[in-house]
Amino acid sequence: MRVFIPLVGLTALAAAALPAGMASADPTGQSEARTPVRAVLICATDAATRRAFTREHGATPVFVTAREVLSVRPSDPAWTTPRCMTAREHERYRTAVNSYASVR
């Protein structure tokens, strides 16, 4: 049985990939507007993982692509349950973020 692995840094990486003007802070270091947390987990696509996800989060998994995660804006509605991403899509996401970081 494969289990899904939480991807803790994905949300932080997505926030780091945003243009500098989108993440503004006041002089005290507090953020002006809180960005909703959008958790993304690395999930397999087999039936056992789907059952485990449903049991844990109360909904069937919704899979997202690397492109969809990179296009999320702070003004978009927050997710009520975590989204899933395959290991292959996560590798695409990491590649895109690293490419973006090397250009900056």
C-alpha positions as CSV (number, residue, x, y, z in Angstrom):
1,M,0.0,0.0,0.0
2,R,1.4,3.4,-0.9
3,V,0.7,6.3,1.4
4,F,0.7,9.9,0.5
5,I,3.5,12.1,1.8
6,P,2.8,15.7,3.0
7,L,4.6,18.3,1.0
8,V,5.4,20.9,3.6
9,G,7.5,23.2,1.5
10,L,5.3,23.4,-1.5
11,T,3.3,26.3,-0.3
12,A,6.4,28.1,0.9
13,L,8.0,27.6,-2.5
14,A,4.9,28.9,-4.3
15,A,5.0,32.0,-2.2
16,A,8.7,32.4,-2.9
17,A,8.0,32.2,-6.6
18,L,5.6,35.2,-6.5
19,P,7.0,38.5,-7.8
20,A,8.5,40.7,-5.0
21,G,5.8,43.3,-5.2
22,M,3.1,40.8,-4.3
23,A,4.6,39.9,-0.9
24,S,4.8,43.2,1.0
25,A,5.4,43.7,4.7
26,D,5.4,46.6,7.1
27,P,8.5,47.8,9.0
28,T,7.7,45.6,12.0
29,G,8.0,42.5,9.8
30,Q,4.2,41.7,10.0
31,S,2.5,40.9,6.7
32,E,-0.2,43.3,5.6
33,A,-2.5,40.8,4.2
34,R,-2.4,37.1,5.2
35,T,-2.3,34.7,2.3
36,P,-4.5,31.7,2.7
37,V,-2.6,28.4,3.2
38,R,-3.1,26.1,0.3
39,A,-1.7,22.7,1.2
40,V,-0.5,20.3,-1.5
41,L,0.4,16.7,-0.9
42,I,2.3,14.3,-3.0
43,C,-0.2,11.4,-3.6
44,A,-0.2,8.2,-5.6
45,T,-3.1,7.6,-7.9
46,D,-3.9,4.1,-6.7
47,A,-7.2,3.1,-5.0
48,A,-5.5,2.6,-1.5
49,T,-4.1,6.1,-1.5
50,R,-7.5,7.5,-2.6
51,R,-9.2,5.7,0.3
52,A,-6.6,6.9,2.8
53,F,-7.0,10.5,1.6
54,T,-10.8,10.3,1.8
55,R,-10.6,8.8,5.3
56,E,-8.1,11.5,6.4
57,H,-9.6,14.6,4.8
58,G,-13.3,13.6,4.2
59,A,-13.2,14.3,0.5
60,T,-11.8,12.6,-2.6
61,P,-8.4,13.8,-3.7
62,V,-8.3,16.6,-6.3
63,F,-5.1,16.5,-8.3
64,V,-3.4,19.6,-9.5
65,T,-0.6,20.2,-12.0
66,A,2.6,22.1,-11.5
67,R,1.3,24.8,-13.8
68,E,-1.9,25.2,-11.8
69,V,0.1,25.5,-8.5
70,L,2.4,28.1,-10.0
71,S,-0.6,30.1,-11.3
72,V,-2.3,30.4,-7.9
73,R,-2.7,34.0,-6.8
74,P,-3.2,35.3,-3.2
75,S,-6.6,36.6,-4.3
76,D,-7.8,33.2,-5.4
77,P,-10.2,31.4,-3.0
78,A,-8.6,29.2,-0.3
79,W,-8.9,25.4,-0.5
80,T,-11.0,23.7,2.1
81,T,-9.1,20.4,1.7
82,P,-5.5,19.8,0.6
83,R,-4.9,19.2,-3.1
84,C,-2.8,16.2,-4.4
85,M,0.1,16.2,-6.9
86,T,1.7,13.2,-8.4
87,A,5.5,12.7,-7.9
88,R,6.0,13.5,-11.6
89,E,4.2,16.8,-11.3
90,H,6.1,17.6,-8.2
91,E,9.3,17.2,-10.1
92,R,8.0,19.5,-12.8
93,Y,7.1,22.0,-10.1
94,R,10.6,21.8,-8.6
95,T,12.2,22.3,-12.0
96,A,10.1,25.3,-12.7
97,V,10.7,26.9,-9.3
98,N,14.5,26.3,-9.6
99,S,14.5,27.8,-13.1
100,Y,12.6,30.9,-11.9
101,A,15.0,31.3,-9.0
102,S,18.0,31.1,-11.2
103,V,16.7,33.9,-13.4
104,R,16.1,36.2,-10.5
